[in-house]
Amino acid sequence: MSLLLEKALKKAQNLTPSNPLGIGITPYLMAGDPNPETTLRRMLQLAKGGVDVIELGVPFSDPMADGPIIQAAGQRALEQGMNLTKVLRLTAQFRAQNQDTPILLMSYLNPLLKYGLESFLRDAQSSGINGLILPELPWRESSSFQEKLKKYAPELTLIPMVAQTSSQDHLKSLSQAEKGFAYVLSRHGITGGDATILDSTLEYIRSLKEELTLPLYVGFGIHSPNQVEKLAGVCQGVIVGSALVQKYAHLDALDLPHEEKLKKEEEIATWLISLRQPTLKEE
């Protein structure tokens, strides 16, 4: 169990001038895109800007749940020689400079197994990671993994994923979870794209409150204040991935002078936090 993560999730619910909706913001970055040094700088900028949790992706050659934007980011990172060992080095560098913002590592199972699961869990905890998101590992099939987690990395939290297609058996197994949050997919399919928040989606998320005690964080296609405002009434946080990764990719393609790039990165961090400001504008 990560006390740092639990503290951050509770703090995200506080109503403040910068967070009038009382909703958490979790950005997703691909580790090593466009290079490790830039990823570290952007993680620190986002943390300073006020995000609650940072989700860091491990690049993988066959990412089944990733849309084209995240896939391209992963490919750029792999071309830079990024691997799990370097990702853990990156998180340790971040933790040396920031002891307050939790890090969640999102990874497919293959890199973890190749590294050695027990070694990975020990090293992930020592490098400052607070939780894991594993899209290929359904919660109801994770008991063996969670036993290893308790033994080798008791300070890490496994984050379950929930889709509108999730079975009742899956939700029933999740009802026993007490720490972290449930990552709720705003729609079925891959990451990114335009996700209009339908009334049926809001109703589904409301129904989860009757099944689960965990906070609910909604991801896949989140990119506008209008979406976040709609979701604020039914969940505790949002995850912003493809929209953020795309903004950084567009910036990197400009090949600007360093100081100008830093300024643009700060503007992107400000945009991200502004998503939880109420607005009457349409999407």
Secondary structure, DSSP 8 states (H G I E B T S, - for coil): --HHHHHHHHHTTS-BTTBTT--EEEEEEETTSS-HHHHHHHHHHHHHHT-S-EEEE---SS-TT--HHHHHHHHHHHHTT--HHHHHHHHHHHHHH-SSS-EEEE--HHHHHHH-HHHHHHHHHHTT--EEE-TTS-GGG-HHHHHHHHHH-TT-EEE-EE-TT--HHHHHHHTT--SS-EEEESSSSSS-S-----HHHHHHHHHHHHH--S-EEEESS---HHHHHHHHTT-SEEEE-HHHHHHHHHHHHH---HHHHHHHHHHHHHHHHHTTS------
